[in-house]
């Protein structure tokens, strides 16, 4: 899933990507701040907010989990804002590390989203994302067997690139 906001100028800002098992859409109020779309086949479980709030009022463990989820979402939002001051190479390296840490396959990532989604998430153009991927591939940090499959060949090089900005890696949207 991707959550996004359509901007007045026709562009969109992708707020987050959600993978199987992730929880999203926990917001206050009747109107959601972001829209959500499936980027692959997906099954959703919808739970009414009032049911979760009532359960949390009775069960401390549920309240703690809800608080933890809310805290992770806030941290992700803060990290995403900081991401926008990074260089294009730092943004792409950080994104690849984030995705690799969220999937069980380790250093081989099957990206469920197209490059345009990645660009919209990182605040870059699709051309810049493609250039940065090619640059990372030529530098032997990654391999690109296909446009959506990425193999991290040198995770420490990606970590060094990401660390140059001093901005923490966003690893907070997963469970």
N, C-alpha and C positions, 0 to 999 in steps of 0.2 A: 504494500500500500504506500501511497505517497500522500502527504497532506500539503496543501498549497493554498496560496491566496492569489487570485487574479487581480492584477494591478490596473489602475485607470488607463495607463498607456498601452494596454494590450499584452504586456509581459506578465509573467507569473513568478512568484517567489515560492520555491519549494521549502517547506519548513522542516520536514523529516521524512525518512523512509522507515517503514515498519516491516519487519520480517515475521515469519510464522512464530506464533507464541507471544508476540509483542502486544501490549495493551496501549490503546490510544483513544483520544476523544474525551478524556476526563477533563471537563471544563465546567465552569459555573455559568449560570444563566441558560436561557432557552436557545439562544442563537450561538452557533459555533463560529469561532474566529477564522477557522480554516476549513476548506473543503477537503474531501478525501476521495481518492480514486484507486482502484485496483490496477496494478501494473503487471500482474500475472493472475492466473486463476486463484481465487481466494475464497475461503469460507470465513464468515464473520459470526461472532457471537455478540449479540447486542444485549446489554444489561442496562435497565433504566437507572439513572442516577439516584433517584429517590430510594430504590431498593438497596443500592450499595451504601448510601448514607445511613439508612435505617440499620443495615447489618453492621456497619462500622460503629454505630452508637451502642450496639449490644455486645460486640466482640472486639476486644482490644487487639487481637492478632490481625483482624481485617483492617482495623483503623490504622495500625502500624504499617501494613502493606500499602494501604492507600496513601498514607503520608510519604512512604518511601517512593512510590510511583510518582507522586506530585513533585517531590524533591528532585528526582532524576530528570523529569521533564523541564523543570526550571533550570537545572544545571546545563542540560542540553541547549536550551535557548540562550543562556549566557555564553556558552562556548561557541555557539553558532554566530552570535554577534561578533565575538572576538575573531572568528575565522575570517571575517570580511576585511580585516586589516593585513592579512597575510599575503605573500606573493602568490601568483598563480601556481607555481611549482609546489609551494608549501601546502596550498589548499588541496591540490590533487593528491599529493603524497599522504596527507592527513586523512583524506577521504578513503583512500585505498587501505590504509592501516585500520581505520574504523570499521570498514566492511569486513576485512579479514578477521578482525577480532570478534565480529558478530556472527560469523558462520562457522559451523563445526569443521569444515574442510581445511582449516588452517591457512596454508599459504597459497591455496588455489581458490579463486573466487569466481563464481558465476554471477555476474552482476545482473539483477533482474530488470534494471532500468536502462533506458537508452541514454546515450551521451548527452542529449539535450536536457534530460532530467538532471543529470549530474551537473551540467553547466548552470542550470537554474538554481540548483541547491547551493552551488559554490559561488554564485554571483559572477560567473564568467561567461564568455561566449562558447559555443560548441567548438569553434575553431581552436580556441585557446586550450580547451580541455584535450582535444585531439593532439595538438602540438605538445602539450605537457606529457601526455601518455607516450608519445613517440620519443620524446627526450628521455624519459625515464627508461624506456625500452633500450634505446641506444646506449644509455649509461649502465646497462645490465642490472638495474634495480628491479625491473619487472620483465616478464615475457607476455606477449599478447597473441596467444594461439588463435583467438577470434576476437571480434570487436567487443564481445561481452565476457569473455573469459580472460582473467588476469592471473598470472602466477607471480607471486612475490619471490624474486630470486635473491634479493639482498634486503631483508627487512631492516637491518641496521642502517643501511644507507637511507632508506625511507624515513626511519626514525631520526636520523641526523638532519635531513632536509626539513622535516616537520618541527624539530626542536629549534631550528634557527630562529623561528619567530618568537619563541618563548611562550606561545599560546598553547594551553593544554589540549590534548587530543579529545575530540568529542566521542565518548564511548558510552553514552548514557541513555540511549533510546531502547536498548535491548532489555530483556527481562531482568 
